[in-house]
Amino acid sequence: MNRFFSRFAQVFSATSLLIVGLSQISFKPEEGMFPLNYLNINDLKNAGIKLEADQIFNPSGVSLTDALVRVGGCTGSFISEEGLIITNHHCVYGNVARLSNKDHNYLEDGFVAGDKSAELPVSMPCRITQSYEDVSDEVLKGLDENTDAKTRLMTIAANIKTITEREQKANPELDIEVSEMFVGKSYTLFRYVLLKDVRLVMAPPLTVGQFGGDSDNWEWPRHNGDFSLVRAYVGKDGKPAPYNKDNIPYKPKNTLKINPNGTKEGDFVFIMGYPGRTFRHESGSYLKFQQEVQLPVIQQFYKQYIDWMKEYSDGDVNKRLAFAGTIQGMENTEKNYRGKIQGLRRTDVVAQRLSQDAQLKSIYNAETQPREYEFAKTTMAEIEKSWALKTQIGKLYLYSTFLDNQSKIGHIGNVLLRIQNEKTQPLNSEIMADAEKSLKVIDWKMEQHVVESILDDLYKIVCLSGKSSFKYGNQQGLNADGKKLLHKSLFMGSKSPEAILAEWKKSPQKFNYKKDALLLILAELQADINNAKLVWSNTGLELTKLMPRYISLREKLLQSQFIPDANSTLRLTYGYIRSYSPNDGEHHSPYTSLDGIFEKANTSNDYRLPQMVADKLRKENIPQIFKDPKTGKVVVGILYNMDTTGGNSGSPVLNDRGELIGINFDRSFTATINDFAWNEKYSRSIGCDIRYVIYVLKYVSEADHILKELNISL
């Protein structure tokens, strides 16, 4: 059992854990994304909070957690008794794009439902944490140090399945999830209320919600109103149900109180939310692999892919809307990875972890503790060996995933090649459905360009690693014969995808997929790709077995308890409204104002501000509540030193009394490294001030009926 949970169990029974919710044990953390049972209420009070433990989490009563939801891949919070949820605009962006067309461009113009009947269904299921408990002993039952990696993985999966099925049977109305807190070491069972019927209520115009676009993404100062509203519905019996026009608004156990009185620098603030994934307990070899292989390879490919999408949708509104969600997601990741690359280069995170790893081999005395010494030495040697193997095949493995995941032509080619190699009858419904989905492309010419580019790079990677030239490629990529052959394939030729699919459906037995030219090229690369995938898989299995040992060694070396990496489970982080200096000679205030929007307006496409939107933003004689008392300006963005990552998008920024004062939506460029390490000097998170949310609702979206629902009168 995890050492922390063992000690925790001695202090609290399972029942008292659920009632109290927060630990009374104080220890120095390495980071600040606290699971609720790792928090110390006294530390929180000393930091500035004015709440009691049971006001934060209390499954026997009502607490702040009852107002929190995991909505899609983001966080949201209930702000009305009729199931109204506030989250980020970028969290609903893809759904708004799918609901839009050139005649009703809700993405560009914004959307406001005049009443509940006009709200539009979106694919954003909501989960509310009801309770949790440690199940580490049960998940790890039947395992010991001698269990091989594959058996270990299978046993853990089987034990989790047993727990999940038992819990689901006992709680059929709940969503059950067992989350890994430390790899191969500790596991927590979470029970969630799952709300499936979610509808769009309001989204600001694109030029408000995404003002600054990619130029300002991961940057401060920031001037966008990155918020939107959705509503959760349930069946008439009050129970969660799929979408039905007769469903009724969900009545949450608790809602957040909106406080529009603002903050000042130095004020205590905290966030509760569902941060996605961090990697703060990984080895130095892992961080070095990220720095040298994974981050630059993915960043460069995504940048190229974004350019392709923009090029092939230029001048076509419907195509641009169809690509919009993918472009936004890739731009977000691409710039995030650039920030991580810069952060790893500018800090000593990698060198420090490698130095600590070297010390792990010497924390035991070789003469007096020979078994422990050999354990540490062997563990570190095996970890380093695994990452050395991943480094050797990393680029080839990543590009093989691009072929299957980013190229629909490449994906269906791999499916057909598998059918051919396995002598599978290609008539089952799963294969046909996969083919039909893959052939429904947004732009056929782009798909052709993408697959050719990826194959070109695959040949370069394989040949530069020492492989001799192939028939269709070499160190320069696809050769003339390869390109000529590729353009003769069914997927690159003159037939439309619809015609190919129709031919396949009409006579699948006669369909000449086995002789397609694309498969000849894929078959030529298959052995090297399969070897890379096998090495990647096997080393991954070994690392899952080694990680519990590695964590134990780090605990002994650093004499510190570790907070589990973020994993989309409920966390709390706290800090202060705070300025910062990201670069030499540069200092940033923790607030931005409406003045900054007009200063940036129309200086580039990312700062596009249509006159109609500008006129709505530029109001005179507005209530004092919107203005910063110190500057007299309308506040837009706020900056704070809290520890956040992906998944915290949409998290409520709360004051010392748990009142809503902002909506978290981003980090500064220097804080993208948060996934690997956090430091108060360079880690800053960014939110939209709740006063600007109200301002946009009132003057831009003209949604007085929503303000009335929120009991806000101006």
HELIX and SHEET records of a PDB file:
HELIX    1   1 ARG A    3  VAL A   11  1                                   9    
HELIX    2   2 ALA A   14  VAL A   20  1                                   7    
HELIX    3   3 LEU A   36  TYR A   38  5                                   3    
HELIX    4   4 ILE A   41  ALA A   47  1                                   7    
HELIX    5   5 ALA A   53  ILE A   56  1                                   4    
HELIX    6   6 LEU A   64  ALA A   67  5                                   4    
HELIX    7   7 HIS A   89  LEU A   99  1                                  11    
HELIX    8   8 TYR A  106  ASP A  109  1                                   4    
HELIX    9   9 LYS A  116  ALA A  118  5                                   3    
HELIX   10  10 SER A  136  VAL A  139  1                                   4    
HELIX   11  11 ALA A  149  ALA A  170  1                                  22    
HELIX   12  12 LEU A  206  GLY A  209  1                                   4    
HELIX   13  13 GLY A  213  ASP A  216  1                                   4    
HELIX   14  14 GLY A  284  PHE A  289  1                                   6    
HELIX   15  15 GLN A  290  GLN A  294  3                                   5    
HELIX   16  16 LEU A  295  SER A  313  1                                  19    
HELIX   17  17 VAL A  317  ARG A  346  1                                  30    
HELIX   18  18 VAL A  349  LEU A  360  1                                  12    
HELIX   19  19 PRO A  370  ASN A  405  1                                  36    
HELIX   20  20 LYS A  408  GLU A  422  1                                  15    
HELIX   21  21 SER A  429  SER A  438  1                                  10    
HELIX   22  22 TRP A  444  LEU A  464  1                                  21    
HELIX   23  23 ALA A  480  LEU A  486  1                                   7    
HELIX   24  24 PRO A  497  LYS A  506  1                                  10    
HELIX   25  25 TYR A  513  LYS A  515  5                                   3    
HELIX   26  26 ALA A  517  LEU A  558  1                                  42    
HELIX   27  27 LEU A  594  LYS A  600  1                                   7    
HELIX   28  28 ASN A  605  TYR A  607  5                                   3    
HELIX   29  29 GLN A  611  LEU A  617  1                                   7    
HELIX   30  30 GLN A  624  PHE A  626  5                                   3    
HELIX   31  31 PHE A  669  ASP A  675  5                                   7    
HELIX   32  32 ILE A  690  TYR A  695  1                                   6    
HELIX   33  33 VAL A  696  VAL A  700  3                                   5    
HELIX   34  34 ASP A  704  GLU A  709  1                                   6    
SHEET    1   A 9 PHE A 111  VAL A 112  0                                        
SHEET    2   A 9 ASP A 197  ALA A 203 -1                                        
SHEET    3   A 9 SER A 228  VAL A 234 -1                                        
SHEET    4   A 9 LEU A  84  THR A  87 -1                                        
SHEET    5   A 9 CYS A  74  PHE A  78 -1                                        
SHEET    6   A 9 LEU A  68  VAL A  71 -1                                        
SHEET    7   A 9 CYS A 126  ASP A 134 -1                                        
SHEET    8   A 9 SER A 186  LEU A 195 -1                                        
SHEET    9   A 9 LEU A 174  PHE A 182 -1                                        
SHEET    1   B 3 PHE A 111  VAL A 112  0                                        
SHEET    2   B 3 ASP A 197  ALA A 203 -1                                        
SHEET    3   B 3 LEU A 120  VAL A 122 -1                                        
SHEET    1   C 4 PHE A 111  VAL A 112  0                                        
SHEET    2   C 4 ASP A 197  ALA A 203 -1                                        
SHEET    3   C 4 SER A 228  VAL A 234 -1                                        
SHEET    4   C 4 ILE A 248  PRO A 249 -1                                        
SHEET    1   D 7 ARG A 571  TYR A 576  0                                        
SHEET    2   D 7 PHE A 268  GLY A 273 -1                                        
SHEET    3   D 7 PRO A 652  LEU A 654 -1                                        
SHEET    4   D 7 LEU A 660  ARG A 667 -1                                        
SHEET    5   D 7 SER A 685  ASP A 689 -1                                        
SHEET    6   D 7 VAL A 635  TYR A 640 -1                                        
SHEET    7   D 7 TYR A 591  SER A 593 -1                                        
SHEET    1   E 2 GLY A 473  ASN A 474  0                                        
SHEET    2   E 2 GLY A 477  LEU A 478 -1                                        
END                                                                             
